Amino acid sequence: MRLSHILSPRLCAFLTILTAALFSTTFVFALKGFDPSGSGPGYPDSANGRNSGQPSLSAYRTSNGGIKIDGRLDETDWNQAPAGTGFTQYEPERGGDPGEETVIKVVYDDDAIYFGIACLRTNGSSITSCLSRRDQITSSDLIRVYISPYHDQTTGYHFRINPHGVKEDYYNYGDLYHDQSWDAVWEADTSRDEDGWYAEIRIPFSSIRYRESESMTWGFNVFQYIHSLGQRTAWSNWDRDQSGFMSRSGTITDINGIRPPRQLEVTPYMVARVTDPADPSASSFDGEDWDQFGNIGADIKYGITPDLTLSATVQPDFGQVEADPSLLNLSPFETYFQEKRPFFVEGAQFFWHPDNTVFYSRRIGTGSRNSRIRAAGKLTGKIAGDVSTAVLFAATDETGDGQAHNFLKSGNRRAYYGIGRFGTQVCDDQHSFNIMGTAVVRDRESFDYTTRNGYTGGGDFELNFKDRMYQATGSFVGSFVDYYASPEPGSLDPKPTYGTGTRFEFEKRSGDWRWALTTRHQSDKLDINDLGYINNPDHYAAQAWATRVFNSGGENDWFTQGNLHFRTYKSWIYSSTSVADPDDPGQDLWTYGRGHTLLNNYVMDGFVELRNRWGSFWGLNYNPGCTDLYGTRWTPDYSHRGPLMSSPDNYQGHLGFFTDSRKDLIFELFMRHSGDEAGSWGNEIQFECEWVLNSNINLDLEIGHTWARDDAQWMGNFDNPAGGIGNVSYTFGELKQRTWDVTLRSSFLFDRDKSLELYLQPFLAVGDYSNLRELVLPDSYDLQPWDGYDPRNEDFSIGAVNMNFVYRWEYRPGSTIFLVWTHARRSDDLRQFHGTPDDPDNTFTNNFGINPLFNNEAENTFLIKVSYWFPI
C-alpha cells in the first residue's frame, strides 16, 4: 500500500514541499561561496581575472575536518576559502566575455593542496563528456589547473579533469612546452547538476617538487574548455600580442608552514609472457616451439629533498609497448622512431637540448632481441643555488636466448650510458643558461666486433627582452669519438675524431608580425650518434622567416584565427674535400671547397580557421640549384663518401582541410604534390577521421596513400675497373612506387579506470625499378646507361600487419594490470627471390593484393603484467 493512501492529502503536500526545501537548501549550501558575481571579503578584487592582469588568490588552510574528494564542494572549508572569479575568453575571442562562468578556490593541509572548481551552466550550454583512459581525454569539457611551485616562469605541472572524472597530467617546461609522459599519483572527482559541473582535486605535496619555505607563492592558472561552444576561458589571461604561457600565470599565495615529506615510492611488477613465433614451416599452433618468459622488476622513486627526485628501474619490462609503425625508408639516413618505453618517455624533457638531439633514448637497450637493460636511474630537480639538475645512468648487455629474465646471469656486449644536464636562471628568471654532456662506454673485452666509445658536451642559453617579445637563443655541441680496433690481435686503434655544432637565433615572438634570423653549423666530424641522433652534418646555414598573424576582432569576423608564413633557408658545405684518382694519385678525382651551395629553399604557407571551426592549411616550397651531399652514399670500401651529385630544381605544394573539432565526427584531409625538372614526381593523400560513437567508444582512423616516380633512386656502388668515377660505378635507377598505410586506434571504456584498446596497422609498399644509369661526372646530374646489373631484380613487395590489444585496469592509484595480445606479420619479397627477371616461370607480383598481408606466418605474443604502487 502506498504511503499516500495512509497519510492525508494535505500532509502529503506538506512533506513534498518540505523535501524540496531540504534538497534546495542542500544545493545552496553546496555552492555557497561559489557565486561568480559575489562580493565582499570572500571575493577579493585581486583574485578577479577581469580586474587584474595576473590575479592572485590566497590559499586557505583547512580547519574544519578536511576535504573529502567526492566532487561535491560541500565542506565548510570550501565555503570559508576566498574565491577566484573573473574568467575571460582565451579562445577564440581573446579577452572577450565567457560563454559560461567559472569559480575556483584553493585550500591545503599538511599533506596536500586542494582545488575546488565550479563550472557553471547558466546560458544553456550543454555539458559534454566522454569516458577515456587516463591521459587520453577526448571530446569533453575540461578543467585545466596549472601550478608552478618554483614560480620560475618556465616550469610547472598541469592537471586536467573532465566531467566523467577522467584525469590527465603533464609537466610544463620552457614556458611553452609540456611533457604528457609525466605521471603522478593524485585524486580527483566530479559531480554535476542542472546548474553545472564541479570538480575537487587533491595534489599530494609528495607528488610535486617545490622549494621549501615558511610561506610559499606559486604560479597558478585555471582554464575551462566548453566543448559545445568551442571556447576556452582563463582566469589569468593576456593579449595575443604578448608571448609566453607559464610566465603569464597568476599566483597562489600564503601556502604556509608546509613540512615536505621524504616519500619513497616502490612499484614492483611481475610479468608472464608467451610467444608463438613466426614459423613458416608450421601450419598451426601444434608442435611449434613456443617461447615462455617470466620476469620481475621494480620502479623506484625517492624524494631526496622537496625539489630533487631519484627515479630508478631494475629489470624493466616493456612488453605492453605499442609496436613501431611499418614504413619504407630508401633514403641514406637512419629512421628516427619515437620512444615509447615508459621509463625513458617520462621526464625526457629534463634532457632536452633545444637544437640537437643529444639524447636519443632508443640507443639504450635496443637492437638485438636479447638486448637487456640491467638497471637505469635518473636524478631530476633542483639543487643548492637553484641549479636545475638532470642525470641519467643505464647499464645494458646482451644475453643468450631465454636468459634475459635472469638478473643473476651476466651477458656480453656490455655498455654503460650517462647523461647530465645542469642549468640556472637569472634576472628574475628572464634568462637561462644550461650545460650538458653524455658518455657511452663499452666494455671492450665483451664485444666480438669493432666498437667505440662516444662522448658529447654542449650548452645553450635563452635571453628574453621587452616582456618576452624578443628572444635570443643559442647552443653549441661537441663530439669526441674514441674508436676501438677490431678484435683481431695486433690491430691498431684508429685516431679519435672531434666535431662541433652551433646555432644562434634572434626572434620577435609576439605581435601581428613575428620574425627570426638564424645561423647554424655542423662540422663534418660531428657525430653524436652513440647516445644522440644526427643524420646530415657537414654544413652551415642561414635562415630568415616572417609570419603575419591574423586574429579575430569580434563575432562579426568570418574567421577566428589565421597566419601567413614566409621563409628562406640556405646552406653550404662546411668542409672541403679532395679525393685522389687511384689511377693517377697526383690528380684529384673530385674536389669541392667549403662554401659549396647545398640548398636554396623558399617557403610560403598559411592557415585559417573559420567561424564555424572548419579550417584549411596550405604551403608551397621551391628549391633551385640543390646539391645532394649523401646521394652516392660511400665508396665500396667505405674509405670516404662518394662524390657530390647535383639535384634538379624541385618544388612541393600541399593543401589540407579540417572540420569542426566540437563535433562527434571530425575529419582531416591532407594532399601533397612534388616534382622536379628531371621528371620525378610524387603524390600523397592522407585522410584522418576521429569518431566518438558514444561516451564509452571512440575510433581514430588514418589512411595514407602515396604514388611516385623517382628518376634517380640510388641502387648501389660497384667496383668497375673499366670505368666509372675512380673505378667505381655509382648507379641509380628509375623507381615507381606505391604505398598504402592504414592505422586504426580504438578505445572501449568500461569506466575511467578500465579500458580495452586496439592498435592496428596494415602496411603495403611495392616498387618497380628500371632504366639503370651511372653518374658520369662528380657534382652533376649527368647519368648514362649502365648494363652491369638488371635493376628489375630489386623490384619489391612489402606487406606488414602490426596489432595490439591492450586491456588496462588501474585497480588502485598507481597500480595497474595489463592483458596484452600482440600480433605481427611481415613479408619482404623481391623479384630476384623467384628467379631471373626474364624467366617466364618467375612468379613475383607486386600489385596491391592482400596476399602480402596474410600469406605469411604471424608472431603472436600474449602477456600479463601486474604492478603495485607502494608509498612508503
Number of C-alpha atoms within 10 A of each C-alpha: 5 6 8 11 9 9 11 11 11 9 11 15 13 11 12 12 11 12 12 11 12 12 11 12 11 13 14 13 16 17 17 16 23 29 16 20 10 13 12 8 10 16 21 18 20 17 26 23 21 19 12 16 17 22 25 26 26 21 23 22 21 21 13 11 9 15 21 14 17 16 21 21 28 18 18 18 21 27 18 18 24 24 29 28 30 23 29 27 23 24 17 22 21 21 18 16 15 21 20 23 22 27 23 25 26 25 24 24 19 15 14 17 19 24 19 24 27 28 25 23 19 13 10 11 15 15 20 17 21 23 29 30 24 18 18 12 20 19 23 23 26 26 25 17 19 25 24 28 22 20 23 18 21 23 23 26 23 22 22 22 25 30 25 24 26 26 24 21 24 21 24 23 18 19 17 14 15 18 19 17 20 20 18 19 16 18 16 22 21 23 17 17 10 11 13 20 21 26 26 24 27 21 19 20 21 23 16 20 22 22 16 16 13 10 11 18 20 22 26 28 26 25 22 28 22 24 20 16 14 17 19 23 29 25 31 27 26 20 12 16 13 14 19 19 17 25 23 20 27 27 22 23 18 15 21 17 14 17 13 21 16 14 18 17 18 20 18 19 21 16 19 15 17 16 18 17 17 17 15 11 8 12 10 10 11 8 8 14 13 14 13 13 15 16 17 19 18 19 20 17 19 19 23 15 19 22 21 20 23 19 20 21 22 17 20 23 22 13 20 22 15 17 17 12 16 18 16 12 9 11 12 14 12 11 13 11 10 12 16 18 17 14 20 18 16 17 20 17 18 21 22 18 20 16 17 18 16 27 22 22 20 18 15 22 19 14 11 10 12 17 20 25 23 22 17 23 20 22 21 23 22 23 15 6 7 15 15 19 21 25 20 21 18 20 20 22 23 24 21 13 9 12 16 24 18 14 16 8 10 14 19 16 18 22 21 18 22 20 22 20 22 21 18 17 19 12 9 8 15 18 17 18 18 19 18 22 21 24 22 21 17 21 15 19 11 14 15 12 14 13 17 18 19 24 23 27 20 21 20 21 19 18 19 17 12 7 13 16 17 18 19 18 20 20 22 21 24 21 25 20 23 18 17 19 18 17 15 10 7 8 10 12 13 11 11 13 14 17 19 22 24 20 21 18 18 17 19 19 19 19 17 13 16 18 19 18 15 18 18 19 21 25 20 18 18 22 28 28 19 24 23 18 20 18 14 15 19 21 23 23 20 17 16 17 18 18 21 15 19 17 17 18 15 13 12 9 12 13 21 23 21 18 17 18 18 17 17 17 17 18 21 20 25 21 17 13 14 13 17 14 15 13 11 10 10 9 12 13 18 18 14 16 13 14 15 15 19 22 20 17 19 17 18 18 18 18 19 20 21 17 17 14 18 18 20 18 18 18 18 18 17 18 20 16 14 19 23 18 21 17 21 24 21 17 19 16 9 9 8 12 17 22 27 23 20 17 23 20 16 20 19 18 18 18 18 18 18 19 19 18 17 18 16 14 17 17 19 18 18 18 18 18 18 18 20 19 13 14 12 18 19 18 18 17 17 18 18 18 17 21 17 19 12 12 18 17 19 23 17 18 17 18 17 18 17 18 18 19 20 20 21 23 19 22 21 17 20 16 16 14 12 10 11 19 22 20 15 19 25 28 26 28 25 20 24 20 19 22 21 18 19 18 19 17 17 18 23 20 20 15 16 18 19 19 22 20 19 16 18 22 22 22 23 27 25 22 21 20 23 17 17 25 24 26 25 18 17 18 18 16 18 13 17 14 14 18 10 13 13 16 22 21 19 18 22 20 24 22 27 23 22 22 21 22 20 22 20 20 20 19 13 11 14 17 17 18 20 20 16 22 21 23 19 20 20 23 18 11 19 20 20 17 13 15 15 14 19 9 9 8 10 14 11 17 16 19 14 16 10 11 11 24 19 14 13 16 19 21 16 18 20 18 19 19 22 18 22 19 19 14 14 9
